[in-house]
Amino acid sequence: MRLDKFLKVSRLIKRRTLAKEVCDQGRITVNGQVAKAGTNVSVGDELVVRFGQKLVTVKVEAIKDTTRKEEAGMMYKVIKEEPVATAE
């Protein structure tokens, strides 16, 4: 599944267009590699997403084309959340 679609279906990011923009800005890595919107995501991959001032690391648990709101959180497991280190 494409990275931008996974982010939308799993509800990590609300809209696919926004997910694509975040990918294009280089704010997401898949298994340590900077990822584009078209990068394939599979079960077991580790995603690091930079949301503003925090880094969220998640592990892909399941891939589904569509999901209900209640089940979206089961598609990934949050490994850690940490503040972004700012250079001063």
Sequence and secondary structure as in RCSB ss.txt:
>XXXX:A:sequence
MRLDKFLKVSRLIKRRTLAKEVCDQGRITVNGQVAKAGTNVSVGDELVVRFGQKLVTVKVEAIKDTTRKEEAGMM
YKVIKEEPVATAE
>XXXX:A:secstr
 BHHHHHHHTTSSS HHHHHHHHHTT EEETTEE  TT B  TT EEEEEETTEEEEEEE    SS  TTTGGGG
EEEEEEEE     
